[in-house]
Amino acid sequence: MAQNKLKQKVEALTRVIQQLIKEVQMNASLAQGTLTAFQLYIGEKEWNKILEELKNKEKRTEEKKLEIPKEK
């Protein structure tokens, strides 16, 4: 009897996880479509400019993380 309940719970959790995976995939697809639409809207030159700014910002953030705090 306990084995049957455990099996039912596992099956229910499996269904929930499968639904969550589908939702994550749908969100990823929506995000990709939105990004593509934005790229087309602003144009290639502006898009490349934004990418460079983001790369530079990420590089500065990484450099800050690597800095060792000085003792006072």
PyMOL commands that set and color helices and strands:
alter all, ss='L'
color gray80, all
select helices_A, chain A and resi 2-42+44-66
alter helices_A, ss='H'
color red, helices_A
deselect
rebuild
show_as cartoon
